[in-house]
Amino acid sequence: MTGFWIVIGLCVVALVAYVILSLRKLSVPTTGAVIDGAMRPETALVVIDVQEDFTRNTGKRAFDPKKRDAALEAISEEIALSRKSGHQIAFVSNVFRDWPVILAMKLVGGGVGTPGREGLKLDRTLDVRGAPEFEKSIGDTFSNPDFEAWLAEKRVSRLILVGLDTCYCVQLTARGALARGYQVEIREPATLTGTPDKWPPLKAELGDAGVAFA
């Protein structure tokens, strides 16, 4: 019986370690090969996680409706401006795929962002108009290799980031971009965060790292 309980104990330890790693992975930016910006003159607007599970959430983690509507209007303006300027546009959607994260979101987050939900669709106000949409399951958009390949195909070296949450997926995508040598700008009026107290120190860190703000 002693051997049996040792095996059970090891399995429990392994399971706990996997859960911790899965949750930690959500908030760790990725790294990758540094691009040659001189060969990539284009700019892309990246609209991050503006999905109805988040923008239309009515639970205790819901955004203030006035702030949400103002941010959505600013995002739509950025989309229109990018089209007028001839910039590339990409939309990013978050769908949690690791079962520990799915379980956690169902237990404490009302299931938002988990597979099969109607709310995974992009917010009804967005004018997608055939622009590509990339799915990710962690904070940094660069975790999806198809996104990085698309940026290479379009010869993009400058990213304008909008969307949500500023303190999580937006800033993590910014860090992933910086690690690869991209120029990054965050358009603050076109972002949302559920933790505004965390943003000032994060903004200072990002500014020191080279992110521009407008």
N, C-alpha and C positions, 0 to 999 in steps of 0.2 A: 504493500500500500504506500510505503514511503516514496518509491519510485513514481507511482501514479500521481501523487500530490506534487512532486517536483515538476513533472511534466505539465500538470495543470497550472502550477505557479508560473512556469516559464511562458506558457501560452498567454496567461493574463498579462504578464509583463510586456510581452511582444505586442499584444493588442493595445495596451495603454500607450506604448511608445508609438505605435502607428497612428493612433488617434491624435496624440500630441503633435506629431510631425505633420499630419494632414492639416490641422488647424493652424500651425505655425506657417506652413507654406503659403497660406492665403496672404500673408503680410510681408513676404520677402521678395524684393525686386529681383529680376533675373539679370544675367549677364550674357554678353555675346560679343561677336567680332566687331571691331571698330570700323565704321564706314569711312569711305573717302568722300567727304562732303564736296570737294571740288568737282566731282563727277556727277553730283546729284543736286541740281539747281532748284528742284521743285519743293513746294510747301503743301502740307496736308493738314486739314482740319480733322481731328479725331474726336468723335462724340461718344463719350464713355458712359455706358450703363444707364441710359435714359429710358428705362423700361417701366412699365406701368406697375409692376410689383413694388417698385420703389417710389415712383413719382405719385402714384395714386393710393399708396398705403394709408389706411385710416386708423391703424393701430397706434400704440403708444410711441412708436418710432417714426410716426408720420412727420413729414416736413410741414412747416407752417404754410398754409395754402397761399398766402400772399407772397412769401419768399419763393415758393415753388413756381407760381405763375410768372413772377418776374424773371426768374432764372430760365424758365422754358421760353419766354419771349426773347430773352437775350440769346439763347442757344439758336432759336430760329433765325434771328438776325445774323448770327455768325455764319450759319449755313448759307443764307442768301448772299452775304458778302463774299464768302469763299467761292460760290458759284460765279458771281460777277467778276471776281478777280482771277478766275481760271485755276483755282487751287483744287487739288484732289480732296475728296471727302470720304471718310470711312466711319461707319457706325459699329460700335462694340456692344455686345450683350454678354451679361454674366449669367452663367448657369452652373450652379454647384454640382460637381460630379462625384466627388469622393464621399462615400457613404457616411463617414463620421461627421463631415460638414453638413450633409443633408439631414442627418439625425439631429444635430445641434440646432440647425435652422428651424426644423419642425418643432423642436421642444421649446425654444426660446424666441424664435423669430417669426412664428406664424407660418413657416414654410416658404417665405418669400425667396425667390431665386432658385427654387428646387425644380427638378424636371417635371414636365407635364402641366405646368400651370399656365393659364391664359395670360397672366400678368407678365410673362416673360417677353411678350411682344414690346416693340419700341413704343414710346409714348405717342398717343394719337395726334399730337401737335406737330410731330416731326415730318418734314418734307424729305423723304428718303430719295425718291425719284431715281431708282436704279443704282444708287451708290452701294458699294459692297458692305456686307455686314460680317463681322468676325465674332466668333464666340470664344469666351475664355471662362475658366473655372476658378482662377485665383486673381489677385489684385492687378498684377502687371499684365497689360495687354500683350507685351512681347512674349508672354508664355505661349501664345499661339504662333507657331512658325509660319503659318499662312499670312499672318499680318506682316511679319517682317519681310516675307518674300514679295508681298504686294508693294511695300514701300520701295524695295529694290527695283522692282519692275517699273514703277512710276518715277524712279530717280528722285526720291524725296529725301531731303536731309534736314528739313525744318518742320517741326510739328507744332500746331496750335491745339491745345487741349481744352476741352469743355466737358461738362457733364457732372457726374457724381460717383462716389462721394469724394470731395476734395481732399479729405484727410486720409483716404484709403486708396481707392483704385486710381484716382487722378494722380496723386503724388507718387504712387508706386510705378505707374506707367512713365511718369516724368523721370524717375530715377533709372528705370530700365532703358529709357531713351538716352539719357546722359551717359550711361555706362557704355553705350555703343557709338558715342560721338555725335548724336543729333543735337541740333539747336532746338530748344524747347521754350514755348511761351504758354502760360496759363492765363486764360481770359476770365478773371475772377467773377465778373457779373453773370457769366454764363456757367457758373458752377453752383453746387449745393453741398452742404455738409450737415450731418446730424450732430456733430461735435464741434461747434464753432470755437470753443475754448482751446481746442488742440491746434487750430489752424495757425495762429501767429507764430509759434515756435517752429512749426513745420515749414511755413513760408520763409522764415529767416534762413533755415537750413538749406532749402531749395535755392534761395537767392544766392547764398554763398557758393553753392555748387554750380551756378551758372544759369538757372532758370529765370526767364524774364516774365514780368507780369503786366497785365493791362486791364 
